Amino acid sequence: MSEKHDYDGIEYREEKQSPAVFRVLLTVLVVWGVAFMGYYLFSGWSSQAEADAARKVIADKKHTAHMTIESTGTKYQGTPSHSVETYIAAGKQLFAKHCVACHGEGAKGGVGPDLTNSKYKYGKTRLDIIKSIAEGRPGGMPIFANQINSEQVEGLAEFILSLK
């Protein structure tokens, strides 16, 4: 005896099988899942390894840039015409172009810190200043190594060191 149920005008029919389209979709999904697991999980693939490799490449680039700055930051290259005064004059022009917006016209500070202080947060040696300019610092100091060359960075450092 078959019972008929009527719910708000909707007639209930008991089906023996799900529709064929659902069975096909379920089968495709299961096959895809097994293939995905077989390929990505059991084949040695690792997104962590790829991320570590990318981090290593970035760290190597930073290390190379840092070694270049260290090797050129303690002595001047070029002809004797590259005196300290020449670097300071070039640094003053670069300061006016790149740095005035944050450090102010007289380098007394603004958005960026006062560069006429006797101490800096990250050190006031030539190498510390060159590193700050080239690599930037957290909290607002942008990276300038992509915009100016190492000799220009040295000029900026000499100008900053000449500030009183």
Backbone torsions as a table, in degrees:
resi	resn	phi	psi	omega
1	MET	NA	126.5	-178.1
2	SER	-99.1	129.2	177.9
3	GLU	-91.9	138.8	175.1
4	LYS	-107.8	130.0	177.6
5	HIS	-113.9	139.7	178.7
6	ASP	-125.7	114.0	179.7
7	TYR	-111.2	109.5	179.2
8	ASP	46.7	39.9	177.2
9	GLY	88.4	-1.8	178.9
10	ILE	-99.8	122.7	-176.7
11	GLU	-86.8	130.2	-178.4
12	TYR	-88.8	128.2	175.8
13	ARG	-124.0	130.1	179.1
14	GLU	-86.8	119.7	-179.5
15	GLU	-93.3	146.7	178.5
16	LYS	-88.5	-30.0	-179.6
17	GLN	-135.7	154.0	174.2
18	SER	-75.0	161.0	179.1
19	PRO	-60.7	148.2	-176.1
20	ALA	-60.1	-37.6	-178.2
21	VAL	-62.9	-36.6	178.3
22	PHE	-69.6	-37.9	178.2
23	ARG	-65.5	-40.4	178.5
24	VAL	-65.3	-45.7	179.3
25	LEU	-62.0	-41.1	178.3
26	LEU	-63.3	-42.2	179.4
27	THR	-63.4	-44.8	178.4
28	VAL	-61.9	-42.5	179.5
29	LEU	-63.5	-42.1	179.4
30	VAL	-66.0	-44.7	178.8
31	VAL	-61.8	-44.3	178.8
32	TRP	-61.9	-42.6	179.8
33	GLY	-61.9	-43.3	178.8
34	VAL	-65.4	-42.2	178.8
35	ALA	-64.6	-41.6	178.5
36	PHE	-60.7	-49.0	179.8
37	MET	-63.0	-42.8	-179.7
38	GLY	-62.3	-42.4	-177.0
39	TYR	-76.9	-52.3	-172.2
40	TYR	-85.4	-37.0	-175.2
41	LEU	-88.1	-34.5	-174.6
42	PHE	-104.2	-0.2	-177.2
43	SER	-97.2	2.6	179.7
44	GLY	89.6	2.0	177.8
45	TRP	-66.8	137.7	-179.5
46	SER	-147.6	118.4	176.1
47	SER	-68.9	-25.2	177.5
48	GLN	-65.0	-40.9	178.7
49	ALA	-64.4	-40.5	177.7
50	GLU	-65.3	-41.2	178.3
51	ALA	-64.9	-40.8	177.7
52	ASP	-63.8	-39.7	178.4
53	ALA	-64.4	-41.6	178.2
54	ALA	-65.1	-41.1	177.0
55	ARG	-62.3	-38.0	179.9
56	LYS	-65.7	-41.0	178.4
57	VAL	-62.1	-43.7	179.4
58	ILE	-65.0	-43.8	179.3
59	ALA	-63.9	-38.8	177.6
60	ASP	-63.9	-40.0	178.1
61	LYS	-64.1	-44.0	178.5
62	LYS	-63.1	-41.9	-179.5
63	HIS	-63.4	-42.5	178.5
64	THR	-63.2	-43.9	178.6
65	ALA	-63.8	-40.7	179.9
66	HIS	-65.0	-41.3	179.2
67	MET	-65.7	-35.6	177.0
68	THR	-65.0	-43.4	179.6
69	ILE	-65.0	-42.9	179.3
70	GLU	-63.3	-39.2	-176.7
71	SER	-72.8	-26.6	179.7
72	THR	-103.6	-10.0	-174.1
73	GLY	-78.5	-18.3	-175.8
74	THR	-100.8	-10.1	178.8
75	LYS	-145.4	158.6	179.7
76	TYR	-95.4	143.9	176.5
77	GLN	-105.4	158.0	174.1
78	GLY	106.4	-160.5	-174.1
79	THR	-83.4	165.9	177.6
80	PRO	-61.9	-15.2	178.8
81	SER	-69.3	-13.2	177.3
82	HIS	-85.7	69.3	179.7
83	SER	-82.9	171.4	178.6
84	VAL	-60.0	-39.1	180.0
85	GLU	-63.2	-37.5	178.0
86	THR	-64.6	-43.0	178.0
87	TYR	-64.5	-40.8	179.8
88	ILE	-64.2	-42.9	179.6
89	ALA	-63.6	-43.7	178.3
90	ALA	-66.4	-38.6	179.0
91	GLY	-64.7	-36.4	178.7
92	LYS	-63.2	-41.8	178.1
93	GLN	-65.2	-43.8	178.4
94	LEU	-65.3	-37.1	177.4
95	PHE	-60.7	-44.4	179.7
96	ALA	-62.7	-33.1	-177.3
97	LYS	-81.7	-42.6	-170.6
98	HIS	-108.1	-25.2	-165.1
99	CYS	-112.2	-21.6	-174.4
100	VAL	-60.1	-34.6	-177.1
101	ALA	-58.2	-35.0	-178.0
102	CYS	-101.3	-38.8	-173.4
103	HIS	-96.7	-5.4	176.4
104	GLY	86.6	162.1	-176.8
105	GLU	-58.3	-43.9	-179.3
106	GLY	-98.1	14.4	-179.3
107	ALA	62.5	24.9	-178.7
108	LYS	-87.2	2.3	177.8
109	GLY	105.1	170.3	-178.3
110	GLY	175.8	-110.5	171.8
111	VAL	-69.9	-42.6	177.8
112	GLY	-90.4	170.9	-177.2
113	PRO	-73.6	165.4	176.4
114	ASP	-72.1	120.4	-177.8
115	LEU	-90.2	1.3	177.5
116	THR	-94.5	0.3	177.5
117	ASN	-67.3	158.7	179.0
118	SER	-79.4	-20.0	178.5
119	LYS	-128.1	146.0	174.1
120	TYR	-116.7	155.7	-179.1
121	LYS	-59.1	-39.0	-177.1
122	TYR	-105.8	15.4	177.1
123	GLY	101.9	150.3	-177.2
124	LYS	-115.4	20.1	173.9
125	THR	-78.7	161.6	-179.8
126	ARG	-56.8	-45.1	-178.2
127	LEU	-64.6	-39.9	177.8
128	ASP	-63.0	-41.6	-179.4
129	ILE	-68.4	-43.0	178.2
130	ILE	-60.5	-42.3	178.8
131	LYS	-64.2	-41.6	179.0
132	SER	-62.2	-41.8	-179.0
133	ILE	-69.5	-48.8	-174.1
134	ALA	-71.5	-44.7	-173.4
135	GLU	-100.3	-10.7	-177.8
136	GLY	75.3	174.0	178.0
137	ARG	-139.4	152.0	178.8
138	PRO	-63.8	145.1	176.2
139	GLY	96.0	10.9	172.2
140	GLY	137.5	-26.2	-179.4
141	MET	-73.8	113.6	-177.7
142	PRO	-76.5	165.7	177.4
143	ILE	-84.2	126.2	179.9
144	PHE	-108.9	-1.6	-178.3
145	ALA	-60.4	-26.5	179.9
146	ASN	-82.9	-17.4	-174.6
147	GLN	-102.2	-31.5	-178.4
148	ILE	-131.4	154.2	-177.3
149	ASN	-84.0	175.0	-173.8
150	SER	-65.7	-33.1	178.3
151	GLU	-68.0	-36.9	176.6
152	GLN	-68.2	-36.5	176.4
153	VAL	-61.9	-42.5	177.8
154	GLU	-62.3	-40.3	177.6
155	GLY	-62.2	-43.7	177.0
156	LEU	-61.7	-41.7	179.6
157	ALA	-63.4	-42.5	178.4
158	GLU	-62.9	-42.2	178.5
159	PHE	-62.7	-43.7	-179.3
160	ILE	-64.7	-40.4	177.5
161	LEU	-66.6	-23.8	179.6
162	SER	-82.4	-11.3	-178.3
163	LEU	-70.0	142.6	177.6
164	LYS	-126.9	NA	NA
